[in-house]
Amino acid sequence: MQNILNKKTLNDIDCNNARVIVRVDFNVPIKDNIVTDRKRIVAALPTIQHLLNNKCKIILLSHLSRIKSLDDIKSNKKSLKPVAEVLQELLPNNDVEFLNVNRGQMVIDAVEKLEPGQILILENTRYCDVNEKGEVVKLESKCDENLGKEWASLASIFVNDAFGTAHRKHASNVGIAQHIPISCIGFLIQKEIVNLSKIAHNPNHPVVAILGGAKVSDKLKVINNLLNIADKVLICGGMAYTFLKTQGVDIGSSLLETEMLDEAKKILTKGKDKIILPQDFRCAPEFADVFPINRTKIQGLNGVMALDIGDQTLLNFGNALIGAQTVFWNGPAGVFEFKNYQSGTKGICSILKKLTEHHHAFTLIGGGDSAAAAVSLGFKEADFSFISTGGGASLEFIEGSPLPGIEVIQNIVVK
């Protein structure tokens, strides 16, 4: 498998019988102590299985949600224990142990007792963001050097396989990699790099980008970079109304970033031959799942707010996607959580599925809400070429920004 970043992968290191610490992304939804979506756990299995095949002693680290107070810790609602139970179920022939702490003598003792083929999951790394007094210290989130050293001391090899946090500089990724003899990326991150590179580096044209979601400010860099890469950029979701406002369209009470109007105008000027904006909308008098009011750009949206794109816009988007060889989509077209405002996002999914199945286009969903939307609307991962596991990380990769959690990994030495 190609590795365009020249970073060491699992295939570049000898991990036989080694003690290995792995940063995974087990930030999964949990309700009543039950994991309700296992995809991220399953996605880590190829890396874990490779290490098991090499008789490694495995220590797993992950965060789970944000930790802002001692109550977050004491309630156990953000504990990784339910995740450990799922992993044990997925790996019935191996011992998966869970430790309800992530540092100190208990951890050292548990690590020393590990046998080849055993897995130890330490507690939520973000528990280190709040101390015993309840003070928010963010030792994990702000990459405390001593914490990184402590975790690095537990093993001789570090594998980063948490793409979803690769754009963050944390003690559990950057901190460990800076203080351990050997570091590499796992199979999940390698797969992400290979697939995202098909967008960011010499993609097959025509290239079409579909960008939705709420805010222009969140995607300013990626829009600008995609204008250099893509042949067409289709803008939808909440951020479309900031662009429409610069054109003098009455957007009613639709989502608006006033402070981004000047930037939106610059983007429209730069991409005047590439950008396609919505022409019609499904609207409501307020933010509620009510029967939609159909409005056009010419009519304006006085007295209502747009919550989805309309049929004509979806048709325009479909026409722009005819013949596309490469498609990148990030951000839903509307409030897909409302049944009355799903048709835009569902329509985009259907178009991309057809492009993938019948026209052999490379279609990539850039994680986050668009990935969640596709699944919730009944589409499967196999309906698209690739669904990224990291919304923020995939966007930063596409915009050309360095990802700290990957940059810190050792390079392959070319002899």
Secondary structure, 3 states (H helix, E strand, C coil): CCCCCCECEHHHCCCCCCEEEEECCCCCCEECCEECCCHHHHHCHHHHHHHHHCCCEEEEECCCCCCCCHHHHHCCCCCCHHHHHHHHHHCCCCCEEEECCCCCHHHHHHHHCCCCCCEEEECCHHHHHECCCCCECCCCCCCCHHHHHHHHCCCCEEEECCHHHCCCCCHHHHHHHCCCCEEEECHHHHHHHHHHHHHHCCCCCCEEEEECCCCCHHHHHHHHHHHHHCCEEEECCCCHHHHHHHCCCCCCCCCCCHHHHHHHHHHHHHCCCCEECCCEEEEECCCCCCCCEEEECCCCCCCCEEEEECHHHHHHHHHHHCCCCEEEEECCCCCCCCHHHCHHHHHHHHHHHHHHHHHCCEEEECCHHHHHHHHHCCCCHHHCCEECCCHHHHHHHHCCCCCHHHHCCCECCCC
